[in-house]
Amino acid sequence: MRCLLPTLRNRIGDPEKRLRLALEAFYNYYASEENMLANSIRDAPMIPFVRHRRQRFEGYLDEVSEGLRKGWGVRGKSKRHLTTLVGHALHFETWRSLKQQGLGPSEAAELMAIAVAGMARR
């Protein structure tokens, strides 16, 4: 996953397409590692090693979020909303909720990209 960000940022100029492809990659990863990720979230408060690994992953998500927020052309309140929505879309728990509602990784990624794009156009 770590190599995903530079590849997307350098090759895909359209921010909505870049976001959709990144989310699809994350959501496919979440689907393949669902049990491990759920257990790490559960265990992080009690196990220092797991907590450290979760913190590193959260830091990586922050880096990815920063890259995915570029190019939308928003300012002020809309920029804050974009930051919040992109960060929310990247989280495992968001994917899991969308999965529980019957969406596969591609459909969930598309839905979240549409939501972000709609907010950015307001």
CNS distance restraints for C-alpha pairs under 8 A (distance, minus, plus):
assign (resid   1 and name CA) (resid  26 and name CA) 7.79 0.50 0.50
assign (resid   2 and name CA) (resid  60 and name CA) 7.72 0.50 0.50
assign (resid   3 and name CA) (resid   7 and name CA) 6.77 0.50 0.50
assign (resid   4 and name CA) (resid   8 and name CA) 6.25 0.50 0.50
assign (resid   4 and name CA) (resid  22 and name CA) 7.50 0.50 0.50
assign (resid   5 and name CA) (resid   9 and name CA) 6.02 0.50 0.50
assign (resid   5 and name CA) (resid  22 and name CA) 7.96 0.50 0.50
assign (resid   5 and name CA) (resid  64 and name CA) 6.04 0.50 0.50
assign (resid   5 and name CA) (resid  67 and name CA) 7.09 0.50 0.50
assign (resid   6 and name CA) (resid  10 and name CA) 5.91 0.50 0.50
assign (resid   7 and name CA) (resid  11 and name CA) 6.06 0.50 0.50
assign (resid   8 and name CA) (resid  12 and name CA) 5.55 0.50 0.50
assign (resid   8 and name CA) (resid  18 and name CA) 6.14 0.50 0.50
assign (resid   8 and name CA) (resid  22 and name CA) 7.40 0.50 0.50
assign (resid   9 and name CA) (resid  13 and name CA) 7.08 0.50 0.50
assign (resid   9 and name CA) (resid  18 and name CA) 7.38 0.50 0.50
assign (resid   9 and name CA) (resid  67 and name CA) 6.80 0.50 0.50
assign (resid   9 and name CA) (resid  68 and name CA) 7.68 0.50 0.50
assign (resid  12 and name CA) (resid  17 and name CA) 7.27 0.50 0.50
assign (resid  12 and name CA) (resid  18 and name CA) 5.72 0.50 0.50
assign (resid  13 and name CA) (resid  18 and name CA) 7.19 0.50 0.50
assign (resid  13 and name CA) (resid  71 and name CA) 7.75 0.50 0.50
assign (resid  14 and name CA) (resid  18 and name CA) 6.11 0.50 0.50
assign (resid  14 and name CA) (resid  71 and name CA) 7.54 0.50 0.50
assign (resid  15 and name CA) (resid  19 and name CA) 5.98 0.50 0.50
assign (resid  15 and name CA) (resid  68 and name CA) 6.82 0.50 0.50
assign (resid  15 and name CA) (resid  69 and name CA) 7.58 0.50 0.50
assign (resid  15 and name CA) (resid  70 and name CA) 7.06 0.50 0.50
assign (resid  15 and name CA) (resid  71 and name CA) 5.84 0.50 0.50
assign (resid  15 and name CA) (resid  72 and name CA) 6.26 0.50 0.50
assign (resid  16 and name CA) (resid  20 and name CA) 6.15 0.50 0.50
assign (resid  16 and name CA) (resid 113 and name CA) 6.01 0.50 0.50
assign (resid  16 and name CA) (resid 114 and name CA) 7.67 0.50 0.50
assign (resid  16 and name CA) (resid 116 and name CA) 7.86 0.50 0.50
assign (resid  16 and name CA) (resid 117 and name CA) 6.30 0.50 0.50
assign (resid  17 and name CA) (resid  21 and name CA) 6.16 0.50 0.50
assign (resid  17 and name CA) (resid 113 and name CA) 7.78 0.50 0.50
assign (resid  18 and name CA) (resid  22 and name CA) 6.12 0.50 0.50
assign (resid  18 and name CA) (resid  68 and name CA) 7.07 0.50 0.50
assign (resid  19 and name CA) (resid  23 and name CA) 6.01 0.50 0.50
assign (resid  19 and name CA) (resid  68 and name CA) 5.97 0.50 0.50
assign (resid  19 and name CA) (resid 113 and name CA) 6.11 0.50 0.50
assign (resid  20 and name CA) (resid  24 and name CA) 6.06 0.50 0.50
assign (resid  20 and name CA) (resid 109 and name CA) 5.38 0.50 0.50
assign (resid  20 and name CA) (resid 110 and name CA) 5.72 0.50 0.50
assign (resid  20 and name CA) (resid 112 and name CA) 7.59 0.50 0.50
assign (resid  20 and name CA) (resid 113 and name CA) 5.29 0.50 0.50
assign (resid  21 and name CA) (resid  25 and name CA) 6.25 0.50 0.50
assign (resid  21 and name CA) (resid 109 and name CA) 7.52 0.50 0.50
assign (resid  22 and name CA) (resid  26 and name CA) 6.23 0.50 0.50
assign (resid  23 and name CA) (resid  27 and name CA) 5.84 0.50 0.50
assign (resid  23 and name CA) (resid  89 and name CA) 7.44 0.50 0.50
assign (resid  23 and name CA) (resid  90 and name CA) 6.56 0.50 0.50
assign (resid  23 and name CA) (resid 109 and name CA) 5.12 0.50 0.50
assign (resid  24 and name CA) (resid  28 and name CA) 6.02 0.50 0.50
assign (resid  24 and name CA) (resid 105 and name CA) 5.76 0.50 0.50
assign (resid  24 and name CA) (resid 106 and name CA) 5.42 0.50 0.50
assign (resid  24 and name CA) (resid 108 and name CA) 7.75 0.50 0.50
assign (resid  24 and name CA) (resid 109 and name CA) 5.14 0.50 0.50
assign (resid  24 and name CA) (resid 110 and name CA) 7.94 0.50 0.50
assign (resid  25 and name CA) (resid  29 and name CA) 6.23 0.50 0.50
assign (resid  26 and name CA) (resid  30 and name CA) 6.06 0.50 0.50
assign (resid  26 and name CA) (resid  90 and name CA) 7.28 0.50 0.50
assign (resid  27 and name CA) (resid  31 and name CA) 6.07 0.50 0.50
assign (resid  27 and name CA) (resid  92 and name CA) 7.74 0.50 0.50
assign (resid  27 and name CA) (resid  95 and name CA) 6.27 0.50 0.50
assign (resid  27 and name CA) (resid 105 and name CA) 5.11 0.50 0.50
assign (resid  27 and name CA) (resid 106 and name CA) 7.77 0.50 0.50
assign (resid  27 and name CA) (resid 108 and name CA) 7.92 0.50 0.50
assign (resid  27 and name CA) (resid 109 and name CA) 7.26 0.50 0.50
assign (resid  28 and name CA) (resid  32 and name CA) 6.28 0.50 0.50
assign (resid  28 and name CA) (resid 105 and name CA) 5.72 0.50 0.50
assign (resid  29 and name CA) (resid  33 and name CA) 6.13 0.50 0.50
assign (resid  30 and name CA) (resid  34 and name CA) 5.27 0.50 0.50
assign (resid  30 and name CA) (resid  37 and name CA) 7.39 0.50 0.50
assign (resid  30 and name CA) (resid  92 and name CA) 6.48 0.50 0.50
assign (resid  30 and name CA) (resid  95 and name CA) 7.54 0.50 0.50
assign (resid  31 and name CA) (resid 105 and name CA) 7.57 0.50 0.50
assign (resid  33 and name CA) (resid  37 and name CA) 6.09 0.50 0.50
assign (resid  34 and name CA) (resid  38 and name CA) 6.01 0.50 0.50
assign (resid  35 and name CA) (resid  39 and name CA) 6.06 0.50 0.50
assign (resid  36 and name CA) (resid  40 and name CA) 6.11 0.50 0.50
assign (resid  37 and name CA) (resid  41 and name CA) 6.27 0.50 0.50
assign (resid  37 and name CA) (resid  92 and name CA) 7.78 0.50 0.50
assign (resid  38 and name CA) (resid  42 and name CA) 6.28 0.50 0.50
assign (resid  39 and name CA) (resid  43 and name CA) 5.93 0.50 0.50
assign (resid  40 and name CA) (resid  44 and name CA) 5.66 0.50 0.50
assign (resid  40 and name CA) (resid  50 and name CA) 6.22 0.50 0.50
assign (resid  40 and name CA) (resid  51 and name CA) 7.84 0.50 0.50
assign (resid  40 and name CA) (resid  54 and name CA) 7.14 0.50 0.50
assign (resid  41 and name CA) (resid  45 and name CA) 7.96 0.50 0.50
assign (resid  41 and name CA) (resid  54 and name CA) 7.38 0.50 0.50
assign (resid  43 and name CA) (resid  47 and name CA) 6.00 0.50 0.50
assign (resid  43 and name CA) (resid  50 and name CA) 6.73 0.50 0.50
assign (resid  43 and name CA) (resid  51 and name CA) 7.57 0.50 0.50
assign (resid  44 and name CA) (resid  48 and name CA) 6.80 0.50 0.50
assign (resid  44 and name CA) (resid  49 and name CA) 7.79 0.50 0.50
assign (resid  44 and name CA) (resid  50 and name CA) 4.96 0.50 0.50
assign (resid  44 and name CA) (resid  51 and name CA) 4.07 0.50 0.50
assign (resid  44 and name CA) (resid  52 and name CA) 7.83 0.50 0.50
assign (resid  44 and name CA) (resid  54 and name CA) 6.90 0.50 0.50
assign (resid  45 and name CA) (resid  51 and name CA) 6.25 0.50 0.50
assign (resid  46 and name CA) (resid  51 and name CA) 7.69 0.50 0.50
assign (resid  47 and name CA) (resid  51 and name CA) 6.10 0.50 0.50
assign (resid  48 and name CA) (resid  52 and name CA) 6.09 0.50 0.50
assign (resid  49 and name CA) (resid  53 and name CA) 6.33 0.50 0.50
assign (resid  50 and name CA) (resid  54 and name CA) 6.11 0.50 0.50
assign (resid  51 and name CA) (resid  55 and name CA) 6.13 0.50 0.50
assign (resid  52 and name CA) (resid  56 and name CA) 6.27 0.50 0.50
assign (resid  53 and name CA) (resid  57 and name CA) 6.24 0.50 0.50
assign (resid  54 and name CA) (resid  58 and name CA) 6.07 0.50 0.50
assign (resid  55 and name CA) (resid  59 and name CA) 6.14 0.50 0.50
assign (resid  56 and name CA) (resid  60 and name CA) 6.28 0.50 0.50
assign (resid  57 and name CA) (resid  61 and name CA) 6.25 0.50 0.50
assign (resid  58 and name CA) (resid  62 and name CA) 6.30 0.50 0.50
assign (resid  59 and name CA) (resid  63 and name CA) 6.43 0.50 0.50
assign (resid  60 and name CA) (resid  64 and name CA) 6.24 0.50 0.50
assign (resid  61 and name CA) (resid  65 and name CA) 5.94 0.50 0.50
assign (resid  61 and name CA) (resid  87 and name CA) 7.62 0.50 0.50
assign (resid  61 and name CA) (resid  90 and name CA) 6.89 0.50 0.50
assign (resid  61 and name CA) (resid  91 and name CA) 7.85 0.50 0.50
assign (resid  62 and name CA) (resid  66 and name CA) 6.19 0.50 0.50
assign (resid  62 and name CA) (resid  87 and name CA) 7.28 0.50 0.50
assign (resid  63 and name CA) (resid  67 and name CA) 6.50 0.50 0.50
assign (resid  64 and name CA) (resid  68 and name CA) 6.18 0.50 0.50
assign (resid  65 and name CA) (resid  69 and name CA) 6.17 0.50 0.50
assign (resid  65 and name CA) (resid  83 and name CA) 7.53 0.50 0.50
assign (resid  65 and name CA) (resid  86 and name CA) 6.21 0.50 0.50
assign (resid  65 and name CA) (resid  87 and name CA) 5.80 0.50 0.50
assign (resid  65 and name CA) (resid  90 and name CA) 7.44 0.50 0.50
assign (resid  66 and name CA) (resid  70 and name CA) 6.98 0.50 0.50
assign (resid  66 and name CA) (resid  83 and name CA) 7.93 0.50 0.50
assign (resid  68 and name CA) (resid  86 and name CA) 7.47 0.50 0.50
assign (resid  69 and name CA) (resid  82 and name CA) 7.07 0.50 0.50
assign (resid  69 and name CA) (resid  83 and name CA) 6.70 0.50 0.50
assign (resid  69 and name CA) (resid  86 and name CA) 7.19 0.50 0.50
assign (resid  72 and name CA) (resid 120 and name CA) 6.70 0.50 0.50
assign (resid  73 and name CA) (resid 120 and name CA) 7.86 0.50 0.50
assign (resid  74 and name CA) (resid  78 and name CA) 5.82 0.50 0.50
assign (resid  74 and name CA) (resid  79 and name CA) 5.20 0.50 0.50
assign (resid  74 and name CA) (resid  82 and name CA) 7.98 0.50 0.50
assign (resid  74 and name CA) (resid 120 and name CA) 6.43 0.50 0.50
assign (resid  75 and name CA) (resid  79 and name CA) 4.71 0.50 0.50
assign (resid  75 and name CA) (resid  80 and name CA) 7.86 0.50 0.50
assign (resid  76 and name CA) (resid  80 and name CA) 6.58 0.50 0.50
assign (resid  77 and name CA) (resid  81 and name CA) 6.23 0.50 0.50
assign (resid  78 and name CA) (resid  82 and name CA) 6.02 0.50 0.50
assign (resid  78 and name CA) (resid 119 and name CA) 7.44 0.50 0.50
assign (resid  78 and name CA) (resid 120 and name CA) 6.67 0.50 0.50
assign (resid  78 and name CA) (resid 122 and name CA) 7.98 0.50 0.50
assign (resid  79 and name CA) (resid  83 and name CA) 6.14 0.50 0.50
assign (resid  80 and name CA) (resid  84 and name CA) 6.25 0.50 0.50
assign (resid  81 and name CA) (resid  85 and name CA) 6.02 0.50 0.50
assign (resid  81 and name CA) (resid 119 and name CA) 7.71 0.50 0.50
assign (resid  82 and name CA) (resid  86 and name CA) 5.97 0.50 0.50
assign (resid  82 and name CA) (resid 116 and name CA) 6.64 0.50 0.50
assign (resid  82 and name CA) (resid 119 and name CA) 7.19 0.50 0.50
assign (resid  82 and name CA) (resid 120 and name CA) 6.79 0.50 0.50
assign (resid  83 and name CA) (resid  87 and name CA) 6.09 0.50 0.50
assign (resid  84 and name CA) (resid  88 and name CA) 6.05 0.50 0.50
assign (resid  85 and name CA) (resid  89 and name CA) 6.07 0.50 0.50
assign (resid  85 and name CA) (resid 116 and name CA) 6.50 0.50 0.50
assign (resid  86 and name CA) (resid  90 and name CA) 6.37 0.50 0.50
assign (resid  86 and name CA) (resid 116 and name CA) 6.95 0.50 0.50
assign (resid  87 and name CA) (resid  91 and name CA) 6.80 0.50 0.50
assign (resid  88 and name CA) (resid  94 and name CA) 6.60 0.50 0.50
assign (resid  89 and name CA) (resid  94 and name CA) 6.03 0.50 0.50
assign (resid  89 and name CA) (resid  95 and name CA) 7.36 0.50 0.50
assign (resid  89 and name CA) (resid 112 and name CA) 6.29 0.50 0.50
assign (resid  90 and name CA) (resid  94 and name CA) 7.25 0.50 0.50
assign (resid  90 and name CA) (resid  95 and name CA) 7.76 0.50 0.50
assign (resid  91 and name CA) (resid  95 and name CA) 6.69 0.50 0.50
assign (resid  92 and name CA) (resid  96 and name CA) 6.11 0.50 0.50
assign (resid  93 and name CA) (resid  97 and name CA) 6.16 0.50 0.50
assign (resid  94 and name CA) (resid  98 and name CA) 6.33 0.50 0.50
assign (resid  95 and name CA) (resid  99 and name CA) 6.07 0.50 0.50
assign (resid  95 and name CA) (resid 105 and name CA) 7.80 0.50 0.50
assign (resid  95 and name CA) (resid 108 and name CA) 7.14 0.50 0.50
assign (resid  96 and name CA) (resid 100 and name CA) 6.14 0.50 0.50
assign (resid  97 and name CA) (resid 101 and name CA) 6.44 0.50 0.50
assign (resid  98 and name CA) (resid 102 and name CA) 6.67 0.50 0.50
assign (resid  98 and name CA) (resid 103 and name CA) 5.67 0.50 0.50
assign (resid  98 and name CA) (resid 104 and name CA) 7.96 0.50 0.50
assign (resid  98 and name CA) (resid 108 and name CA) 6.23 0.50 0.50
assign (resid  99 and name CA) (resid 103 and name CA) 4.87 0.50 0.50
assign (resid  99 and name CA) (resid 104 and name CA) 6.12 0.50 0.50
assign (resid  99 and name CA) (resid 105 and name CA) 7.63 0.50 0.50
assign (resid  99 and name CA) (resid 108 and name CA) 7.55 0.50 0.50
assign (resid 103 and name CA) (resid 107 and name CA) 5.76 0.50 0.50
assign (resid 103 and name CA) (resid 108 and name CA) 5.53 0.50 0.50
assign (resid 104 and name CA) (resid 108 and name CA) 5.96 0.50 0.50
assign (resid 105 and name CA) (resid 109 and name CA) 6.05 0.50 0.50
assign (resid 106 and name CA) (resid 110 and name CA) 6.15 0.50 0.50
assign (resid 107 and name CA) (resid 111 and name CA) 6.14 0.50 0.50
assign (resid 108 and name CA) (resid 112 and name CA) 6.27 0.50 0.50
assign (resid 109 and name CA) (resid 113 and name CA) 6.11 0.50 0.50
assign (resid 110 and name CA) (resid 114 and name CA) 6.11 0.50 0.50
assign (resid 111 and name CA) (resid 115 and name CA) 6.23 0.50 0.50
assign (resid 112 and name CA) (resid 116 and name CA) 6.23 0.50 0.50
assign (resid 113 and name CA) (resid 117 and name CA) 6.05 0.50 0.50
assign (resid 114 and name CA) (resid 118 and name CA) 5.96 0.50 0.50
assign (resid 115 and name CA) (resid 119 and name CA) 6.24 0.50 0.50
assign (resid 116 and name CA) (resid 120 and name CA) 6.14 0.50 0.50
assign (resid 117 and name CA) (resid 121 and name CA) 6.25 0.50 0.50
assign (resid 118 and name CA) (resid 122 and name CA) 6.65 0.50 0.50
